[in-house]
Amino acid sequence: MKQSFKILVTIVAVMVLLCSSMAKSRGREYLPVLEDGKTWVYGTVYLKNDTDLGWYYDTVYYKTRVVGDTIVLDKPCKKLTVSGINGENPRTKVQYEENGKLYAEGWNCFLPLIDMNYEKGDNIPIYDAYGNFDETYLEVRDSEIITTTDGLTRKVLTVGWSLGVWVEGIGFNIDFETMTSFPITLNYQGTFMESCMKDDEVLFTKSDFDRIRNRHTGVEMSVQSESLTVTYSDGSVSAVCNGNEVSMELYSLEGKLIARTRNNDRASLETSTLPSGIYIAKAACGETSVVRKIAL
C-alpha cells in the first residue's frame, strides 16, 4: 500500500513538472493588437509656414482602423485603413501578428514592429525599410505588468533613448514614423497615439502613455505651441515666445537638471560642451509649456 502511494505521488510530481515545463515553453498568450473593431487615432505635429503667421506648429489627426482579413506572402494578415480623422483620403496597409509579435509589410518582407516577448535589459534590433538590419538597437529600459481600464492585465515595455512605450494589445507610442501605422509625410515633427479604441470603447490614451514615460524622465511631456517654440542649432538650444518672457530648462534623459535660464526675448542654453546623447529641453511662457527631445 505504501509502495503504491509512493508511486502515485511520483507520477503526480512528474506530471506537474511536465505541465510546468510545457506551459513555460509555450510562453505567455499575449492579447492581440490587430482585432476587428480596433481603431487608433494618431496626431502628427507639422511645421508650417504662412505669409502672415510665419513658421508655426499645427497638429493633424489621422485614424487607423482594422477592416478585415487578407493573405499576403502566404500569411494570414489584417487589412488596415489609414485616413484623415473624418475618413478622407483613405489608404490601405497590411500587418501580420503572431503571439506577442507584430509585423508590417515592407519591401517583399514583413518588418518587425513590436515583440512583447522582450524583457528589461534586452536589445531590440532595428531594420531599415528593406528589411535589412542596420546594426543599431533599442534597449528595453523597463518591463512591467499593468491593469487597464477595461480590467485586463497587460505587459508594458519602455524602450530606447526616445522612451517609446509598448503596451500589450494596444500598440505603442513613439516619435518614430517608421514604427507606427501613420502615413509618411513631409515636414512632420513627431507623431503620437492619441487613443486606442475597441468597438468605440476607449482602451488607452496619450495621457496613459505619458504617465508611464514620465517616470523615466521626471519631465512632463507636451506638444508644441503656436506661440512658444523650442529650436536647436549650432550648439545651442533656444526658446522664443512672441517677444514675451520665456524660461528654459535642460534635462538629461534620466531627468537630471543640467541648466536653466530666463530672458525677456529669447532664452538660450549652450550645448557644445555636453557629451553626446539625448537631452530634454523644457520651455515655459506664462501658462504655456513645451518639451522637446534634443539629440547631441
N, C-alpha and C positions, 0 to 999 in steps of 0.2 A: 504493500500500500504506500509506504513511504517512498519507495523507489519510483512508483508510478507518479506520485505527486511531484517528485524532483524532475522527472522527465517532462511533465506538463508545464512546470514553471520554466524549464529551459526552453521549451518550444515557444511559450508566450514571450519570453525575453528576446528570443531570436526574431520572432515576428515583429515585435515593437521596434527592434533595431533595424530590420529591413524596411519597415514602413517609414521610419525616420529618415533613413538614407535615401529612399525613393522620393520623399517629399522635398528633401534638401536638393536632390539632383534636378527635380522639376523646376525649382525656383519659385518665386512669387508669381502668381497670376495677376498681372497688372491691369488696372482699369484702362479701357481703350480710349484713345484720344479721338479717333475717327469713328463717329457714330451718326447714323441718320438722325436728323433733328438737331444736330450740334451746329452752333453758329458762333463766330468770333467777330468782334469789332476791333479794327486796328486804327490807330491815329498816326499820322505822319506829319512832322513839323517841316515845312518848306521855308527856304529863304527866298523871298520875292522882292521885286523892285518895282516901284510905282513912281510916276513922274512927280506927283505931289508929295507922297509919303516917303519916298526914298526906299532904302532897304528895310524890310520888316519881316517878321515871322508869322506864318499862318499854319494852322493845323487842319488837315483834311482827313476825313474818316472814311474807311473802307470796310466792307463786310465780306467775310468768307463763310461759305455755307456748304455742308456736306449734302450732296444732291443725289447720290446713288452709287451703284457698283459698276465696275468695268474690269476688263482684263488687259494688262499691259506687260509685255515681256514674260508672258505665261504666269503672271502673278495676279491674284485677286486684289484689286485696288479700289479705292474710293475716289469718286469724282468730286471736285470742289469747284464752286464758282466764286470768283473774286470780282466784286463790283463796287461802285460807289455806294454810300450809305443808303441811298434811296433806290438802288438797283440799277443805276445807269452804267453803261459800258462794261457789261459782264465779260469775263474771260474764264476759261476752264483750266484747272490744274489737276494733277493726279498725285496721290500719295498712297503709300503702302505701309501696313503696320503688322508687326509681329508682337509677341508677348513682351511688352515693355520697350519696344523699339519702333521708331517712326522714321520713314524714309520718304524722300521726294524724288520724283522722276527727273533725271538730269540728262546729260548727253548720252543716250543709249545705255543708261545705267540708273541705279537708284542711289541717291546721295543720302547718307545717314544724317538725320537731324537731331533726334533725341534717343538716348538709351538710358532708361531709368534703372538698368541693372548696375550702373556705375555706383561707386561708394566714395565717401570722403577720402581725399588723397589720390584718387585715380587721375590719370592724364588722358584726355579725350583727343584723338587725332582729328585734325581739320582737313577737309578735302576741298579742292577747287571746283569750278563749275563743270569740269570734265571728269570728275571722279578720281582725280589724282591726289595723292597725299602730298601736301606742300611742306612737310617737315615742321609743322607747328602744332601746338597742343593747347587745350584749355584744361586747367586744373579744376577738379571738383573741390571747392573750398569748404563745403559743408553738405551734410545729408541728414534728413530728419523725417519724422512722420507727423502729419497734422490731420485734424478733423475739420472738414469744410462745412459750410452752412447747410449742405444737403445731408449731413450726418455721415458721410463716407470718409473712411481713412485713406489718406493719400501720401505717397512718398514725395519729398521735395528735395531737389538738388540746387545748390547755389554754385555757379560755375564761372571760371575765367576772371580775367582782370576787369572785365566790364560788369561783373556781378549779375549775369543773367540768372533768372530763376526758372527752373523747370519743375512743373507740377504734374504729377501722375494724373492721367485722364483729362488734363486741361490743355497742356501745351506749355509754351514758355514766353517770357518777356525779356527781350534783349535788344540792344541798339545795333543789331546786325541784320540788314535787309536779307542777306543770303540765307539766313536761318529762320525765316518766317514765311508765312503764306502771302506776304504783301507783294504786290507787283513792282517791278523795277521802274524807277522814275529818275528824273534829273533834279539836282538841287535839293534833295531831301537831307535833313539834318539828323534824322533819327526816327525810328518807329517804336511804337509801344502797343501792347494789347490793352485795350480799354475794358473789354469784358468778354467772358465766355458764357454761353447760354446753351441749355438743352431743353428743347420744346418750350422756349420762351421763359424758362426759369433761369435766373442768373446764378451761375455756379462760382464764378471768380471774377474779381475786378482788378483794375490797376492799383487801387489802394491796398488790396490784399498782397499783390506782388511787392509793392513798395515797403510795406511793413516788414516783410521777410528780408529784403535787400538792405534796408536801413540799419539792421542790426550789425551789418558788417562795415558800414561807412561812418555811422554816427552823424550823418548829414541827411536832412530831409530833402528828397529829390523833388524837383518841379520842372515844368516845361518853360520854354522861352516866352517872354512877354514882348508885346509890341513896343512898349515904352522903354524897357530895360533890356540891354543886350550885353552879352559877355563874348569877347573875342580873344583869340590867341594868335600872336605872330611875332617874329623877330625876338624871341627870347623873353617875352613878357606876356602877361595876361591882363586884359583891361575890361572895365565895365563903364558904360555911359547910360544916362537916364534922362534924355531930353533936356540937358543942362541943369538938372536938379542934383542935390547932394546924393552921392552914392557911396556905399561901403562895400568892401570885398574882403573875403577870407579865402585862403588857400589851404586845403587839407591833403594829407596823404590818403591813399586808398583805404587805409586802416582807420581813418577818422581822426588822425592827429593833426592839430592846428599847426601850420608851418609859418604863416604870416598873415597880417591883416592891414588894411589901410582904409582911409576915408577921404573923400575930396568933393568939393562943390561942383566940379565939372566932369572930371574923368578919374576914376580910381584905377591905378596900375601897379602891378607887382612884377618884379624881375624874377625870371625862372632860369636864366642862363647858367647859374651856378648849381642848380639842383641836379641830383642823379637822374638818369633816365628812368622812366616809369610812368604810371598813370596817377594823376592828381585830380582833385575835385575843387573847382572854383565856385564859391557861393557869393552872389551879389545881392544887395538889398537896397531898395529905394522906396521909402515910405512903407506902405503895406505890401509892396510887390517884391518878390524874391525870385531869383533864377539860379539854377545849378547846372554846371556844365563839366563833363569829364574832359581832362586835358592830357594828351599823350606827349611826353617829352622824350 
